[in-house]
């Protein structure tokens, strides 16, 4: 018996990195997983991986910046599997490393659409099926970038901190419905992290050195197990919290920064 037997989960941005690690772990623990991903090729690769291992998964092409597509992924989960128990809002795309005074309206609008409005629309769509069954787990991936005000990523930081506030508000309002809402802030060598490090290779050693444990975490071994706890029955009395799976990085803030000039 897996810890998520008979449960149905949506994981956005689950074609790679943290999202893929969470989707794989949930499926291994018995959940049916909707792989909600913008890019079909990588999304289908995760579905194939899960099904080859004996799990259950379907692909749903999802642009989280579009309200209708968030609603469609929830509808797919319910139509395919009869219910929705777990929603993981992980997707992110776009942004650039640049100074505050150089950020454009387009960058800010895109960041808010992907990082804040999309997860909020998904939560709103998931509310009715979760409330009706008196069970729900909402896990919103936020970031140390926002908590620690990392340089160069204003649109990302702003969206993630807005999502943290929304998560806590939903946790308070929905506490009597059986739905718990929590934030997971990871420090992991995700696909996005590797892309940033590729653009700023001088930061790789500094990032590892600044972590109290001396390393940035692994998506599968360090982050997915924490998401599994938050998705499980064990988390039924945990809501409105920000969980840092970061090797202690949040304790003293960011000790590394890019050269924005």
LINBEL-V280454 format. One record per residue. N is the residue number from 1. SS is DSSP state (H for helix, E for strand, L for the rest). PHI is phi in radians with two decimals (* if undefined). Layout:
n=N ss=SS phi=PHI
n=N ss=SS phi=PHI
This chain:
n=1 ss=L phi=*
n=2 ss=L phi=-1.47
n=3 ss=L phi=-1.24
n=4 ss=L phi=-2.09
n=5 ss=L phi=-0.96
n=6 ss=L phi=1.26
n=7 ss=L phi=-1.64
n=8 ss=E phi=-2.16
n=9 ss=E phi=-2.23
n=10 ss=E phi=-1.94
n=11 ss=E phi=-2.23
n=12 ss=E phi=-1.46
n=13 ss=L phi=1.05
n=14 ss=L phi=-1.73
n=15 ss=L phi=-1.45
n=16 ss=L phi=-2.81
n=17 ss=H phi=1.04
n=18 ss=H phi=-1.08
n=19 ss=H phi=-1.05
n=20 ss=H phi=-1.12
n=21 ss=H phi=-1.07
n=22 ss=H phi=-1.17
n=23 ss=H phi=-1.04
n=24 ss=H phi=-1.09
n=25 ss=H phi=-1.15
n=26 ss=H phi=-1.06
n=27 ss=H phi=-1.11
n=28 ss=H phi=-1.11
n=29 ss=L phi=-1.66
n=30 ss=L phi=1.84
n=31 ss=L phi=-1.36
n=32 ss=E phi=-1.49
n=33 ss=E phi=-2.10
n=34 ss=E phi=-1.62
n=35 ss=E phi=-1.49
n=36 ss=E phi=-1.67
n=37 ss=E phi=-2.53
n=38 ss=L phi=-1.25
n=39 ss=L phi=-1.71
n=40 ss=H phi=-1.09
n=41 ss=H phi=-1.08
n=42 ss=H phi=-1.35
n=43 ss=H phi=-1.12
n=44 ss=H phi=-1.16
n=45 ss=H phi=-1.09
n=46 ss=H phi=-1.22
n=47 ss=H phi=-1.02
n=48 ss=H phi=-1.08
n=49 ss=H phi=-1.11
n=50 ss=H phi=-1.15
n=51 ss=H phi=-1.18
n=52 ss=H phi=-1.12
n=53 ss=L phi=-1.53
n=54 ss=L phi=1.66
n=55 ss=L phi=-1.61
n=56 ss=E phi=-2.12
n=57 ss=E phi=-2.73
n=58 ss=E phi=-2.32
n=59 ss=E phi=-1.69
n=60 ss=E phi=-2.31
n=61 ss=E phi=-1.11
n=62 ss=L phi=-2.45
n=63 ss=L phi=-1.73
n=64 ss=L phi=-1.18
n=65 ss=L phi=-1.37
n=66 ss=L phi=-1.99
n=67 ss=H phi=-1.00
n=68 ss=H phi=-1.07
n=69 ss=H phi=-1.36
n=70 ss=H phi=-1.15
n=71 ss=H phi=-1.15
n=72 ss=H phi=-1.17
n=73 ss=H phi=-1.19
n=74 ss=H phi=-1.17
n=75 ss=H phi=-1.08
n=76 ss=H phi=-1.11
n=77 ss=H phi=-1.01
n=78 ss=H phi=-1.20
n=79 ss=H phi=-1.17
n=80 ss=H phi=-1.33
n=81 ss=H phi=-2.15
n=82 ss=L phi=1.53
n=83 ss=L phi=-2.92
n=84 ss=L phi=-2.48
n=85 ss=L phi=-1.91
n=86 ss=E phi=-2.34
n=87 ss=E phi=-2.16
n=88 ss=E phi=-1.98
n=89 ss=E phi=-1.63
n=90 ss=L phi=-2.11
n=91 ss=L phi=-1.06
n=92 ss=L phi=-2.61
n=93 ss=L phi=-2.82
n=94 ss=L phi=1.64
n=95 ss=L phi=1.53
n=96 ss=L phi=-2.70
n=97 ss=L phi=-1.52
n=98 ss=L phi=-2.82
n=99 ss=L phi=-1.28
n=100 ss=H phi=-0.95
n=101 ss=H phi=-1.22
n=102 ss=H phi=-1.77
n=103 ss=L phi=-1.22
n=104 ss=L phi=-1.65
n=105 ss=H phi=-1.04
n=106 ss=H phi=-1.10
n=107 ss=H phi=-1.09
n=108 ss=H phi=-1.13
n=109 ss=H phi=-1.08
n=110 ss=H phi=-1.16
n=111 ss=H phi=-1.03
n=112 ss=H phi=-1.19
n=113 ss=H phi=-1.13
n=114 ss=H phi=-1.39
n=115 ss=H phi=-1.62
n=116 ss=H phi=-2.18
n=117 ss=H phi=-1.14
n=118 ss=H phi=-1.01
n=119 ss=H phi=-1.03
n=120 ss=H phi=-1.14
n=121 ss=H phi=-1.06
n=122 ss=H phi=-1.12
n=123 ss=H phi=-1.09
n=124 ss=H phi=-1.10
n=125 ss=H phi=-1.19
n=126 ss=H phi=-1.37
n=127 ss=H phi=-1.04
n=128 ss=H phi=-1.05
n=129 ss=H phi=-1.09
n=130 ss=H phi=-1.23
n=131 ss=H phi=-1.10
n=132 ss=H phi=-1.09
n=133 ss=H phi=-1.67
n=134 ss=L phi=0.99
n=135 ss=L phi=-2.75
n=136 ss=E phi=-2.90
n=137 ss=E phi=-2.25
n=138 ss=E phi=-1.96
n=139 ss=E phi=-2.14
n=140 ss=E phi=-1.84
n=141 ss=E phi=-1.39
n=142 ss=E phi=-1.97
n=143 ss=E phi=-2.70
n=144 ss=H phi=-1.09
n=145 ss=H phi=-0.97
n=146 ss=H phi=-1.31
n=147 ss=H phi=-1.06
n=148 ss=L phi=-1.69
n=149 ss=L phi=0.97
n=150 ss=L phi=-1.05
n=151 ss=L phi=-1.29
n=152 ss=L phi=1.57
n=153 ss=L phi=-2.22
n=154 ss=H phi=-0.97
n=155 ss=H phi=-1.14
n=156 ss=H phi=-1.23
n=157 ss=H phi=-1.00
n=158 ss=H phi=-1.13
n=159 ss=H phi=-1.09
n=160 ss=H phi=-1.22
n=161 ss=H phi=-1.25
n=162 ss=H phi=-1.10
n=163 ss=H phi=-1.16
n=164 ss=H phi=-1.06
n=165 ss=H phi=-1.13
n=166 ss=H phi=-1.12
n=167 ss=H phi=-1.11
n=168 ss=H phi=-1.16
n=169 ss=H phi=-1.15
n=170 ss=H phi=-1.09
n=171 ss=H phi=-1.01
n=172 ss=H phi=-1.20
n=173 ss=H phi=-1.25
n=174 ss=L phi=-1.77
n=175 ss=H phi=-1.04
n=176 ss=H phi=-1.53
n=177 ss=H phi=-1.72
n=178 ss=L phi=1.55
n=179 ss=E phi=-1.71
n=180 ss=E phi=-1.93
n=181 ss=E phi=-2.24
n=182 ss=E phi=-2.41
n=183 ss=E phi=-1.91
n=184 ss=E phi=-2.05
n=185 ss=E phi=-1.87
n=186 ss=E phi=-1.72
n=187 ss=L phi=-2.13
n=188 ss=E phi=-2.54
n=189 ss=L phi=-1.43
n=190 ss=L phi=-1.32
n=191 ss=H phi=-1.07
n=192 ss=H phi=-1.13
n=193 ss=H phi=-1.05
n=194 ss=H phi=-1.15
n=195 ss=H phi=-1.17
n=196 ss=H phi=-1.10
n=197 ss=H phi=-1.14
n=198 ss=H phi=-1.14
n=199 ss=H phi=-1.40
n=200 ss=L phi=-2.32
n=201 ss=L phi=-1.06
n=202 ss=H phi=-1.18
n=203 ss=H phi=-1.49
n=204 ss=H phi=-1.01
n=205 ss=H phi=-1.13
n=206 ss=H phi=-1.15
n=207 ss=H phi=-1.12
n=208 ss=H phi=-1.09
n=209 ss=H phi=-1.15
n=210 ss=H phi=-1.39
n=211 ss=L phi=-1.38
n=212 ss=L phi=-0.97
n=213 ss=L phi=-1.56
n=214 ss=L phi=1.43
n=215 ss=L phi=-2.78
n=216 ss=L phi=-1.48
n=217 ss=E phi=-1.21
n=218 ss=L phi=-1.76
n=219 ss=H phi=-1.03
n=220 ss=H phi=-1.32
n=221 ss=H phi=-1.61
n=222 ss=H phi=-1.92
n=223 ss=H phi=-1.79
n=224 ss=H phi=-1.00
n=225 ss=H phi=-1.10
n=226 ss=H phi=-1.23
n=227 ss=H phi=-1.06
n=228 ss=H phi=-1.04
n=229 ss=H phi=-1.00
n=230 ss=H phi=-1.13
n=231 ss=H phi=-1.51
n=232 ss=L phi=-1.66
n=233 ss=H phi=-1.08
n=234 ss=H phi=-1.08
n=235 ss=H phi=-1.68
n=236 ss=L phi=-1.13
n=237 ss=L phi=-1.95
n=238 ss=L phi=-2.04
n=239 ss=L phi=-2.65
n=240 ss=L phi=1.33
n=241 ss=L phi=-1.76
n=242 ss=E phi=-1.91
n=243 ss=E phi=-1.76
n=244 ss=E phi=-1.70
n=245 ss=E phi=-1.82
n=246 ss=L phi=-2.53
n=247 ss=L phi=1.13
n=248 ss=L phi=1.60
n=249 ss=L phi=-1.07
n=250 ss=L phi=-1.29
n=251 ss=L phi=-1.13
n=252 ss=L phi=-1.98
n=253 ss=L phi=1.41
n=254 ss=L phi=-1.44
n=255 ss=L phi=-1.82
n=256 ss=L phi=-2.21
n=257 ss=L phi=-2.73
n=258 ss=L phi=-1.38
n=259 ss=L phi=-1.47
n=260 ss=L phi=-1.37
n=261 ss=L phi=-1.64
